[in-house]
């Protein structure tokens, strides 16, 4: 199943309810998400040669933190540590099994992505759509805005690389 098939005919209000449960800080953005959802309903899938497969992983932040740092090196207070909980990572997996961040991928390409079997087995459809909407709008709520941020980051990387090359010459 591809994302376009998953979202077609779905009720936005049901998805919105789940999105706000998962991401309560987004509560004031219902109309914005509704507009994105409507745009997705009307976009045509753009097929690419080696598309990503959408994967949603559950992250146990406490266990993740314990793996990263020993107790002596811990930068979190006990109170901060106790506030850690569950988070989610939405990524794209290529056919070689490598996962990538996909927040800058054009929405037409998102729509052509398959949903991984483990994601379909773990989450219900409305929850998958809620996570996907949050991830695909992480850098902005308009495709032009997301592309502009991507272009800005590419320019910044190019400037840093050029500066590094210049320093290497001296």
Secondary structure, 3 states (H helix, E strand, C coil): CEHHHHHCCCCHHHHHHHHHHHCHHHHHHHHHHHHHHHHHHHCCCCCCCCCCEEEEEEEEHHHHHHHHCCHHHCCCCHHHHHHCCEEEEEEEECCCCCEECCCCCCHHHHHCCEECHHHHHHCCHHHHHHHHHHHHCCCCCCHHHHHHHHHHHHHHHHHHHHHHHHHHHC
